[in-house]
Amino acid sequence: VDEVAEGAEERLIFCTHPPVVTKGRATGPEDLTGWNGSTIESSRGGRATYHGPSQIVIYPILNLSERGRDIHVYLRRLEEITALALRELGLKNAERRETPAGALSLTGVWVGDHKIASVGIAVRKWISYHGVAVNVLDDPSAHLGIRPCGFTPETMTSVEKELGMKVDLASVRNLFRRVFESALKPST
């Protein structure tokens, strides 16, 4: 973040994590209802979120000064790019949703009534960090013991579950890399 703030090249980081729950700034005690694994306090927005080897996690380290300094617009852009990549995978009804006043935040990407990707960002010196976690492989135990983003574990879904077939994590990561790099065009 500091390097990009000082003029270094922006970065898009694609990775997976060992099983861990990150606790965003809005996490409450009710969000961890029996998780037995590692937890990490996070500076991102949102609530408790699972990260693990069944996901692709994308960290855009971008200069928002060059993108209008509008965090809300940037967050919606990440959702749209994620939905675009999911639609390219065959999930034609992947979409972002508006959150009705007073409702639990619908930030992220949804397929029908199920959440397939969580989005949580932080910004320092107008440089974005944190990002998107996409549930790719079907891992029924991934969200057990937490209320992911405040929802029940059953609210979460995956690319495999929605497509009804096994997918290759590396191939999906390559597709997301192509879509994100094209849509965000990091400056040099």
N, C-alpha and C positions, 0 to 999 in steps of 0.2 A: 504494500500500500504506500509506504513512504517513498519507495523508488519510483513508482508511477506518479506520485504527487510531485516528485522532483524532475519529471520529464522522461522517465524510462518508458519503454514500450509497454503497452497494456498487455494483459495476459488473460487467457481462458484456460483454466485448469480443469481437467476431467479426471476423476478418480473414483475409487471405491474405498470403503472404510471397513475395519473390523466392526462387529456389532457394538454400537454405542448410542446412547440417547443424548442429544444436545438439548439444553434447556435455554430457550430464547427468553427475552426480557419479560414476556407476558406469562411465563410458566407459573402455574399455581400448584400447591401441594396435591390437589386432586388429579393432576395430570400424570403423576407417577403412582400407580395403584398396585404395583407388584413387580416392577422391573428389577431384575437381579443383576444386571450387567453394569458396565461402566456408564457414568454420566459425566457430562462436561458442561459447565456454565458457558453460555455463548453471548456475545454482544449483539447478535442479530435480533430482529423483531420476531414476533410469533411465540408459540408455545413449544412444549416438548415435541421433539421429532426424532424418529429412529433413523439411523444411518447404518448401512451394513453392506456385505458383499453381494447382496441381490440387487443393489441399486447402482445407478450412475449418479455421481454428485458433480455438479458443475459450479465452479467458482469463477465468475467474471470479475476480474480486477480492472475496472474501467474508470476513466476520468469523466465524471458526470458534468464537469464544467464545460466539456466539449459536446454535451448532449442535453443542454438546456437547464441543468440544475433542478430538475423536477423529479423527486424521488418516487412520487406516485406514478408518473408516466413511465419511469424506468421499471418499476415493479410490474406494471401491466404489460410492458414490452417483454419482460422475461416470461410471463405467463403465455403471451401470444406465440413467442418463438418456441416454447416447449410444446404447446398445442400443435403448432405447425409440424414439428418433428414427429409427434405422435400420430398425426393424421397421415403423414408420409409412410409410417409403419403399418397403416391400415386401420387405425382407430379413428374413423371418420367423424365420430361425435365427440372427440376430445375438445374441450373448451375451457376458457376461463369464465368465471362468474362474478357478478356484482354481489356485494354483501348488502342485504337489506338492513336498514337502520335497526340497531339493537340486537341483531342476530350474531351468532358465532361467525367469525371471519371465514369467508369462502376463498381466501387467497390461495392460489395454487391452480392446478389443472384437474379437471373432472372428466370422467367418462360416465354418463348417466348420473346415478346417485352415488358414485364411488370416486374417491380422490386417488389419483394416480401419481401426482407430483406435488411436492411441497415446495414453497418458495419463501425464503426468509433472507433479508439483506441487512446490511449495516453500511454506513457511509462515514468516512473520516477524511477530512480535507477534500471533500467532494469526490473521493475515490471510493467506488463500491467494493464491497467484499461480502463473503458468504454467497448464497445463490439458490440453486435448484437441486432437489433430490428426487430422482425419477425411479419409481418402483418398477424394475424390469423383470426379474425372475420371480416366480411365485414362491414365496417363503411364508407359509402360514404362521410361523412363530415370530416373524419380524416385529410386529407391533404389539405383542402380548405384554401386558403389565404396564402399558402406558395408555393415555388418551391422546393419540397423535393429533396435534393441532387442535386439541380439545374435543375430538370426535371419538367414537368407539373404534376399536381395532377393526371391526367388520366394515367400517366405512372405507377402509383402504383397499386398493386393488393393485394389480400389476399388469404390465404389458402381456406377459404369458397368460394370465388368467383371462384377460379381455379378448385376446386372440384365440384362446383355446388350444395353444400349441407351444412347444418349447422354442425359445429363441436363443441366439448366440449373443452373449453380453458384449463381446468385442465388436461385433457387427453393429449392434444398436449404438454403442458408444461412438463408432465411426460416423454413423448417420447423424447423431446429435452434434458431433464436432463440426461436420460439414454445414449443417443448418445454422448452428450458433455462429460459426466464423463468418458465414455469408451475411447473416442478419445483423451482426454487431460490428463487423469490419473494424477490428481494433486498429488504432492509429499507430504509426511507427515513428 
